[in-house]
């Protein structure tokens, strides 16, 4: 049923307010999502986010009207994404928290004829509760059965549908007979908008460690390219200095020409056993210090135990 002019005008006013008020938004697909499920999502997001559904034509028109009044606004980045059965969830709260609320609201659903399976569907082995007269129904689906205790029993687990398969009438009827609701539907986050940037929701799962490791990997690639092209950069500078010092040290050792920076290596080459003995002594002293610390802790524990004599009415302190 088409919306009245008043409702359309109210919708555009609401969309304009949300675009002015918020700087973050989730674009979600709402395929096979019922009205009760949407009501539950709105309830859980109350005070944290606002949900706006609508026809694509109205969404585009409202966004274009907003952009005409605000030329160059970052909201223009979402226009190409307005397609399909989608909705907007505006928020200024933590994106991960809102995303978790959205994806947690899923409900089991039966397999509808003509739908495409979002997951693999298996029919478990065991009794079905169907009478022997329905054996031909299972045979038509190539499902091995036997008669046990007056009912049909499936012999082995059967793979009925793969991801992306179309649900045929036989599949839907079988799952309905067995009382299996194989699918679960909910809002699916397609894209995230944050202050002009549009990105995949998987980015929200990246941690600081992930970002640091990717940054370090990028720096290493830049350094490798810089070294290969002999073009100094901040990323390659430490490697260039280390390589140059190694060459200077090699020349110093070969020629015997010494300087302050190369002196430790000359001393080591002159008397390696001295450095080995010093390292062993340092290790021994640290080990001795650790042993002394352990002994001191044990002595303190003994002192505490002795000082507690009589506290609980033992022989030393007498009875209370």
NORPEKA-V841686 format. One record per backbone hydrogen bond with DSSP energy under -0.5 kcal/mol. CO is the residue of the C=O (numbers start at 1). NH is the residue of the N-H. Records with the same first field share a line. If there is no record, write none. Layout:
CO = NH  NH
This chain:
4 = 8
5 = 9
6 = 10
7 = 11
8 = 12
9 = 13
10 = 14
11 = 15
12 = 16
13 = 17
14 = 18
15 = 19
16 = 20
17 = 21
18 = 22
23 = 195
24 = 91
25 = 193
26 = 28  89
27 = 190  191
28 = 87
29 = 188
30 = 33
32 = 34
34 = 38
35 = 39
36 = 40
37 = 41
38 = 42
39 = 43
40 = 44
41 = 45
42 = 46
43 = 46
45 = 48  49
48 = 92  93
50 = 90
52 = 88
55 = 59
56 = 60
57 = 61
58 = 62
59 = 63
60 = 64
61 = 65
62 = 66
63 = 67
64 = 68
65 = 69
66 = 70
70 = 73
73 = 76
74 = 77
75 = 78
76 = 79
78 = 81
79 = 82
81 = 83
84 = 86
85 = 30
86 = 54
87 = 28
88 = 52
89 = 26
90 = 50
91 = 24
94 = 98
95 = 99
96 = 100
97 = 101
98 = 102
99 = 103
100 = 104
101 = 105
102 = 105
104 = 106
105 = 187
107 = 185
109 = 183
110 = 112
112 = 115
115 = 167
117 = 164
121 = 160  161
122 = 124
123 = 158
126 = 154
130 = 152
131 = 134
132 = 135
134 = 137  138
135 = 139
136 = 140
137 = 141
138 = 141  143
139 = 142
142 = 144
144 = 155
146 = 148  153
148 = 151
151 = 148
152 = 128  129
153 = 146
154 = 126
158 = 123  160
161 = 121
162 = 165
165 = 117
166 = 168
167 = 114
168 = 172
169 = 173
170 = 174
171 = 175
172 = 176
173 = 177
174 = 178
175 = 180
176 = 179
179 = 181
180 = 182
183 = 109
185 = 107
187 = 189
188 = 29  190
191 = 27
192 = 199
193 = 25
194 = 197
197 = 194
199 = 192
200 = 203
201 = 204
202 = 205
203 = 206
207 = 211
208 = 212
209 = 213
210 = 214
211 = 215
212 = 216
213 = 217
214 = 218
215 = 219
216 = 220
217 = 221
218 = 222
219 = 223
220 = 224
221 = 225
222 = 226
223 = 227
224 = 228
225 = 229
226 = 230  231
230 = 232
233 = 237
236 = 240
237 = 241
238 = 242
239 = 243
240 = 244
241 = 245
242 = 246
243 = 247
244 = 248
245 = 249
246 = 250
247 = 251
248 = 252
249 = 253
250 = 254
251 = 255
252 = 256
256 = 258
259 = 263
262 = 265  266
263 = 267
264 = 268
265 = 269
266 = 270
267 = 271
271 = 274  275
272 = 276
273 = 277
274 = 278
275 = 279
276 = 280
277 = 281
278 = 282
279 = 283
280 = 284
281 = 285
282 = 286
283 = 287
284 = 288
285 = 289
286 = 290
287 = 291
288 = 292
289 = 293
290 = 294
291 = 295
292 = 296
293 = 297
294 = 298
295 = 299
296 = 300
297 = 301
298 = 302
299 = 303
300 = 304
301 = 305
302 = 306
303 = 307
304 = 308
305 = 308
306 = 309
308 = 311
310 = 313
314 = 318
